[in-house]
Amino acid sequence: MKKAFLFLLLILNQVAVIGQTVNYTASTNIIANPERGLQKYSITAANYATTVGANNLSVATLNGWKNSADKVTVVYRYFILSAFMTSNINATYLNNLQTDFNNIRTAGLKVIIRFSYSDSEGTQAQQPTKAQILTHISQLSSLLNNNKDVIFSHQAGFIGTWGEWYYTNSTEFGTEDAISTTQWNNRKEIVDAMLANTPIEIPIQVRYVGIKQTMYGTTQLTAATAYQATPNARIGFYNDAFLNNYGDMGTYSTDNECTNPVGTAEYNYLSNETKYLPMTGETNGLNPCNSGFRTTGANAIYEMGLTNWTTLNRDYHPDFWNQITANQYDQILKNLGYRFIINSSTVTSNGSNFDLNLAITNEGFARPFKQRDVYLVMKNTATNSVTTYIVNTDIRTWENSISITQNFNPGITGTFQLYLWMPDKAPSLSSNSDYSIQFANSGTWESTTGYNNLLQTITLSPLGIEDFDIKNKLSIYPNPSSNFITVQTAGYEKEEIQIYNAIGQLIQTATISNNDRIDVSGFINGIYIIRLKNNPSISSKFIKL
């Protein structure tokens, strides 16, 4: 055994391979991560249209929400346009809108926006004419584009009481369940205008499954069709009657008051769409059916997982929030949206380059719905200079267990501390750590930079001429591999090779020609060394996954 260990040291010295694994400890803390969690409710007052600076969200209020035990990072803002039923939106209102966006950005939050003309039922029209609404949407276009960095989503909005598309008292749009084809076309013009005037980075959300299906068809999103500029890929849902009777008050079409919508075609459709788009909303009381089963805390958590909930209104409905247990509240708070835990990282250095393997878990109800890059940050321990490299992954696909393996050949030398950085995509927010994603781990977060410390240090050395010559005499691909490796040698004559495991034991010998394949599917996962039997100085390593 001693000889085997000494032989392993000799091989490692020859190929300059250094491997190290760090295992991390998960945290139980509530984390103020962006674009997820409990949302806080706010609504504009009448003087929003008449007085500059009136009824704005203050930075102090926003910071209070963010720093509370709930760690709120999303605010819902309900913009009432009742003053403009027959006129354009005035400059005072637009200025107040911009002030709200500025304050939200300063506080490090994001905002769900909805525009409506009425927040109470009545016999009068609940919105202006279609032409006036279209003018208002056009007026809002520049504000939406200028503030797309802090807008979480844009809800539709504009039609009906509360902007929920139901009570309209309108022959132009139809009301309740009596909507003609022409009226549906008028409604579609509103959503089409929202799509045209809202940046593609901002999802549109509609209140009922039937709205999207009636106007844009029933074809479900797939990994190939999601995240595109099409209406189907941009339109998600909000549910303002989560878990209630009558199919969540019309979110789903049901045949009677107490039919449980779980498992119905519309429920499954929404569940699929919200893999790729945000699911937000609120409860609106306790469901009287089946002894209140659907609004129990346990079922709420179950259905949030089924339909990929990203945010939920903490301020409504109190009857729901008051009847759940402290443990259930904690589960909801932690798991709304995404919750990433890094389990381990392995760095395998080969002198001038290295392989990085990351094992990550998403314990949340949903995946991130907005694109953001993931960077490996290398910080020189001597000079503190920082270089960043893109990790080849799409964070919007991070679900359940995630494994990432990538080779980095940075072309720099020295000793480096390694970090993962997941900043906001918007240039205006990328350097603000409030908008960077934090792993739910202990001892890894750097709040000043927004980096997640991998607790890994690596030393990279120049690749000499002799090393380069050795590398070209024996190379392996793909590396890492799960099934087969191809071994390239410098010549065309047959070579006898030996394969050793990480403790120096000879695992296999073989006689190969250039570009021969070797089956490694039966090998235990780990690092292996291949050397030429007749020239032990020529060797290379590979990783079996």
ZAMARGU-4260 file (C-alpha; in steps of 0.2 Angstrom, whole numbers, plus 5000, padded with zeros to 4 digits):
<rodrens>
0) 5000/5000/5000 | 5014/5012/5004 | 5022/5009/4987 | 5005/5012/4979 | 5004/5028/4988
5) 5021/5034/4983 | 5018/5029/4965 | 5002/5040/4965 | 5012/5055/4972 | 5024/5052/4957
10) 5010/5052/4944 | 5001/5067/4952 | 5018/5076/4951 | 5020/5072/4933 | 5003/5078/4927
15) 5001/5092/4940 | 4984/5086/4945 | 4977/5093/4961 | 4959/5089/4967 | 4949/5096/4981
20) 4931/5095/4987 | 4922/5106/4998 | 4905/5101/5006 | 4894/5115/5012 | 4881/5117/5026
25) 4863/5122/5022 | 4856/5137/5031 | 4838/5138/5039 | 4838/5157/5037 | 4825/5167/5028
30) 4834/5175/5013 | 4830/5191/5005 | 4833/5185/4987 | 4827/5195/4972 | 4811/5191/4962
35) 4803/5179/4975 | 4795/5177/4992 | 4781/5186/5000 | 4775/5202/4992 | 4769/5218/5000
40) 4753/5227/4994 | 4751/5245/4990 | 4739/5256/4981 | 4739/5274/4974 | 4727/5287/4982
45) 4717/5300/4973 | 4730/5314/4975 | 4743/5303/4965 | 4735/5312/4950 | 4735/5329/4957
50) 4750/5332/4968 | 4768/5329/4964 | 4776/5318/4978 | 4759/5313/4985 | 4757/5295/4990
55) 4773/5288/4984 | 4781/5273/4991 | 4795/5279/5002 | 4813/5272/5003 | 4811/5270/5022
60) 4795/5260/5020 | 4802/5249/5007 | 4818/5246/5017 | 4807/5242/5032 | 4799/5228/5022
65) 4815/5222/5015 | 4824/5221/5032 | 4809/5213/5041 | 4808/5195/5047 | 4799/5191/5030
70) 4814/5198/5020 | 4802/5206/5007 | 4810/5209/4990 | 4794/5212/4979 | 4781/5225/4981
75) 4764/5225/4972 | 4759/5242/4966 | 4741/5245/4961 | 4740/5261/4950 | 4722/5268/4950
80) 4718/5278/4934 | 4700/5283/4939 | 4705/5301/4936 | 4708/5298/4917 | 4692/5289/4911
85) 4690/5302/4897 | 4707/5310/4896 | 4725/5306/4894 | 4736/5302/4910 | 4743/5319/4916
90) 4761/5324/4919 | 4759/5324/4938 | 4753/5305/4938 | 4768/5300/4926 | 4780/5310/4937
95) 4774/5301/4953 | 4776/5284/4943 | 4794/5288/4940 | 4797/5293/4958 | 4790/5276/4964
100) 4801/5267/4952 | 4816/5277/4958 | 4813/5273/4976 | 4810/5255/4973 | 4827/5254/4964
105) 4835/5264/4978 | 4829/5252/4991 | 4834/5236/4981 | 4817/5229/4977 | 4806/5225/4962
110) 4788/5229/4958 | 4773/5220/4951 | 4762/5233/4942 | 4744/5233/4938 | 4734/5248/4931
115) 4715/5249/4934 | 4701/5262/4933 | 4690/5255/4948 | 4693/5246/4964 | 4675/5244/4969
120) 4660/5236/4960 | 4646/5248/4953 | 4634/5251/4940 | 4644/5263/4930 | 4657/5257/4917
125) 4673/5250/4926 | 4685/5257/4912 | 4686/5269/4898 | 4683/5265/4880 | 4695/5254/4871
130) 4703/5268/4862 | 4707/5278/4878 | 4714/5263/4886 | 4726/5260/4871 | 4731/5278/4872
135) 4735/5276/4890 | 4746/5260/4887 | 4755/5270/4873 | 4758/5284/4886 | 4766/5272/4898
140) 4777/5264/4886 | 4793/5275/4889 | 4791/5273/4908 | 4790/5254/4906 | 4805/5254/4895
145) 4815/5266/4906 | 4812/5256/4922 | 4812/5238/4915 | 4826/5234/4927 | 4815/5235/4942
150) 4798/5229/4935 | 4794/5211/4940 | 4779/5209/4929 | 4765/5219/4921 | 4748/5212/4925
155) 4732/5215/4914 | 4725/5226/4921 | 4715/5240/4912 | 4698/5230/4911 | 4685/5227/4924
160) 4684/5230/4943 | 4701/5229/4951 | 4708/5226/4933 | 4702/5208/4934 | 4693/5207/4918
165) 4676/5201/4925 | 4664/5215/4930 | 4665/5228/4916 | 4648/5235/4913 | 4654/5237/4895
170) 4646/5232/4879 | 4663/5235/4871 | 4672/5222/4882 | 4657/5211/4888 | 4655/5207/4906
175) 4656/5192/4918 | 4653/5177/4907 | 4644/5185/4893 | 4658/5189/4881 | 4655/5188/4862
180) 4669/5185/4849 | 4670/5204/4845 | 4672/5208/4863 | 4685/5195/4865 | 4694/5203/4850
185) 4693/5220/4859 | 4700/5212/4875 | 4714/5204/4864 | 4719/5222/4857 | 4722/5227/4875
190) 4734/5213/4879 | 4742/5215/4861 | 4745/5233/4866 | 4753/5228/4882 | 4764/5216/4874
195) 4770/5229/4861 | 4773/5243/4874 | 4781/5232/4888 | 4799/5227/4886 | 4801/5208/4882
200) 4811/5206/4898 | 4794/5209/4908 | 4781/5195/4908 | 4763/5200/4906 | 4751/5191/4918
205) 4732/5188/4916 | 4719/5183/4929 | 4711/5168/4922 | 4717/5153/4912 | 4703/5155/4899
210) 4710/5173/4895 | 4726/5166/4888 | 4718/5151/4880 | 4704/5160/4871 | 4715/5173/4864
215) 4731/5164/4860 | 4727/5145/4860 | 4729/5130/4871 | 4746/5124/4865 | 4757/5122/4880
220) 4775/5129/4882 | 4790/5118/4881 | 4808/5120/4884 | 4810/5124/4866 | 4796/5137/4865
225) 4798/5145/4881 | 4808/5161/4884 | 4804/5168/4867 | 4797/5184/4861 | 4780/5176/4857
230) 4764/5180/4866 | 4762/5162/4873 | 4780/5163/4880 | 4777/5180/4888 | 4760/5178/4896
235) 4759/5170/4913 | 4746/5171/4927 | 4741/5179/4943 | 4728/5171/4954 | 4719/5183/4966
240) 4708/5169/4974 | 4721/5156/4977 | 4713/5140/4985 | 4695/5147/4985 | 4679/5139/4979
245) 4671/5141/4961 | 4688/5136/4954 | 4698/5149/4963 | 4684/5162/4958 | 4685/5158/4940
250) 4704/5155/4938 | 4699/5138/4932 | 4682/5133/4924 | 4673/5121/4935 | 4656/5113/4935
255) 4651/5118/4952 | 4656/5128/4968 | 4665/5114/4977 | 4674/5105/4962 | 4692/5104/4966
260) 4702/5110/4951 | 4718/5101/4955 | 4721/5089/4940 | 4709/5097/4928 | 4715/5102/4911
265) 4716/5120/4915 | 4725/5117/4931 | 4737/5106/4922 | 4739/5119/4908 | 4743/5133/4921
270) 4755/5121/4930 | 4765/5119/4914 | 4765/5137/4909 | 4772/5143/4926 | 4787/5132/4925
275) 4793/5146/4913 | 4783/5161/4919 | 4779/5169/4936 | 4765/5163/4947 | 4759/5177/4959
280) 4743/5182/4968 | 4734/5181/4984 | 4721/5171/4994 | 4704/5179/4997 | 4697/5170/5011
285) 4694/5152/5018 | 4686/5140/5006 | 4669/5134/5013 | 4670/5117/5004 | 4675/5100/5010
290) 4678/5107/5028 | 4690/5120/5021 | 4702/5107/5015 | 4710/5118/5001 | 4714/5133/5012
295) 4723/5122/5025 | 4741/5126/5027 | 4747/5109/5021 | 4737/5109/5005 | 4742/5127/5002
300) 4760/5122/5002 | 4756/5107/4991 | 4747/5117/4978 | 4761/5131/4978 | 4773/5117/4973
305) 4761/5110/4960 | 4758/5127/4951 | 4776/5134/4954 | 4772/5150/4965 | 4785/5164/4965
310) 4777/5177/4976 | 4761/5178/4987 | 4753/5193/4995 | 4756/5194/5014 | 4743/5207/5017
315) 4728/5197/5011 | 4718/5187/5016 | 4720/5188/5035 | 4709/5173/5037 | 4721/5162/5028
320) 4737/5169/5036 | 4729/5168/5053 | 4725/5149/5053 | 4742/5142/5047 | 4755/5136/5059
325) 4772/5144/5062 | 4780/5129/5053 | 4769/5131/5038 | 4772/5150/5037 | 4791/5146/5038
330) 4790/5134/5024 | 4780/5146/5013 | 4792/5160/5017 | 4807/5149/5012 | 4801/5140/4997
335) 4791/5153/4987 | 4801/5155/4971 | 4818/5147/4971 | 4829/5142/4986 | 4846/5136/4980
340) 4858/5126/4991 | 4875/5122/4985 | 4880/5105/4992 | 4897/5103/4986 | 4911/5109/4974
345) 4925/5100/4967 | 4940/5109/4959 | 4953/5098/4949 | 4968/5108/4944 | 4980/5103/4930
350) 4993/5116/4932 | 4986/5130/4920 | 4968/5125/4919 | 4955/5117/4930 | 4939/5108/4931
355) 4925/5114/4942 | 4910/5103/4947 | 4895/5110/4957 | 4881/5101/4965 | 4866/5112/4969
360) 4848/5109/4975 | 4833/5120/4972 | 4821/5117/4986 | 4809/5131/4981 | 4792/5130/4973
365) 4798/5137/4956 | 4813/5141/4945 | 4819/5159/4942 | 4809/5165/4927 | 4821/5179/4922
370) 4837/5176/4913 | 4853/5180/4923 | 4871/5175/4920 | 4881/5164/4932 | 4899/5169/4934
375) 4914/5160/4941 | 4924/5174/4950 | 4943/5172/4953 | 4950/5184/4965 | 4969/5185/4966
380) 4974/5183/4984 | 4990/5193/4982 | 4983/5208/4972 | 4964/5206/4975 | 4961/5209/4957
385) 4945/5200/4950 | 4942/5191/4934 | 4925/5183/4929 | 4920/5169/4918 | 4903/5164/4912
390) 4897/5147/4918 | 4888/5137/4904 | 4871/5135/4912 | 4854/5143/4911 | 4848/5147/4929
395) 4830/5146/4923 | 4832/5127/4921 | 4838/5125/4939 | 4826/5112/4946 | 4828/5099/4960
400) 4846/5093/4958 | 4858/5102/4947 | 4875/5096/4942 | 4887/5107/4933 | 4905/5103/4926
405) 4915/5114/4916 | 4934/5116/4912 | 4941/5134/4914 | 4958/5139/4906 | 4959/5157/4911
410) 4977/5160/4905 | 4982/5168/4921 | 4994/5163/4935 | 4994/5165/4954 | 4983/5159/4968
415) 4964/5163/4968 | 4949/5162/4979 | 4934/5156/4969 | 4916/5163/4970 | 4900/5161/4961
420) 4891/5177/4957 | 4873/5178/4950 | 4869/5196/4947 | 4854/5204/4939 | 4855/5205/4920
425) 4852/5224/4920 | 4868/5234/4919 | 4860/5247/4931 | 4858/5233/4944 | 4872/5221/4941
430) 4884/5228/4954 | 4870/5230/4967 | 4871/5215/4979 | 4853/5217/4984 | 4849/5210/4966
435) 4861/5195/4967 | 4856/5178/4971 | 4862/5171/4988 | 4864/5152/4991 | 4854/5146/5006
440) 4871/5141/5015 | 4880/5146/5030 | 4897/5155/5029 | 4897/5158/5010 | 4888/5175/5007
445) 4897/5191/5004 | 4884/5205/5006 | 4896/5219/5000 | 4900/5210/4983 | 4885/5199/4981
450) 4897/5184/4979 | 4894/5166/4985 | 4911/5161/4992 | 4915/5143/4986 | 4928/5142/5000
455) 4940/5135/4987 | 4958/5142/4983 | 4967/5137/4967 | 4985/5140/4962 | 4988/5141/4943
460) 5005/5139/4935 | 5012/5142/4918 | 5011/5128/4905 | 5029/5124/4900 | 5035/5118/4884
465) 5039/5101/4891 | 5021/5100/4899 | 5013/5105/4882 | 5023/5092/4873 | 5017/5078/4886
470) 4999/5084/4884 | 5000/5082/4865 | 5006/5065/4867 | 4992/5059/4877 | 4975/5067/4878
475) 4957/5061/4883 | 4940/5066/4879 | 4926/5069/4883 | 4933/5073/4901 | 4923/5071/4912
480) 4914/5056/4906 | 4901/5044/4912 | 4902/5030/4898 | 4917/5030/4886 | 4933/5040/4884
485) 4943/5042/4868 | 4962/5042/4870 | 4972/5051/4858 | 4991/5047/4856 | 5004/5056/4846
490) 5008/5042/4834 | 4999/5028/4825 | 5007/5013/4833 | 4999/5003/4846 | 5002/5008/4864
495) 5000/4999/4880 | 4991/5010/4893 | 4988/5008/4912 | 4974/5016/4922 | 4976/5019/4940
500) 4963/5025/4953 | 4965/5040/4965 | 4974/5029/4978 | 4987/5022/4966 | 4979/5005/4962
505) 4980/4998/4945 | 4962/4996/4938 | 4965/4991/4920 | 4978/4989/4906 | 4974/4989/4888
510) 4983/4990/4871 | 4976/5004/4860 | 4978/5014/4844 | 4976/5032/4842 | 4958/5038/4845
515) 4952/5021/4852 | 4938/5021/4864 | 4938/5014/4882 | 4922/5009/4891 | 4923/5017/4909
520) 4905/5015/4913 | 4909/5002/4926 | 4922/5013/4935 | 4917/5021/4952 | 4915/5040/4951
525) 4932/5049/4954 | 4949/5054/4947 | 4959/5042/4937 | 4976/5042/4929 | 4981/5035/4912
530) 5000/5032/4908 | 5009/5024/4894 | 5017/5008/4901 | 5033/5010/4891 | 5035/5029/4895
535) 5028/5032/4912 | 5032/5051/4911 | 5018/5052/4898 | 5002/5052/4908 | 4985/5061/4909
540) 4970/5061/4920 | 4951/5060/4918 | 4936/5061/4929 | 4923/5048/4929 | 4905/5055/4933
</rodrens>
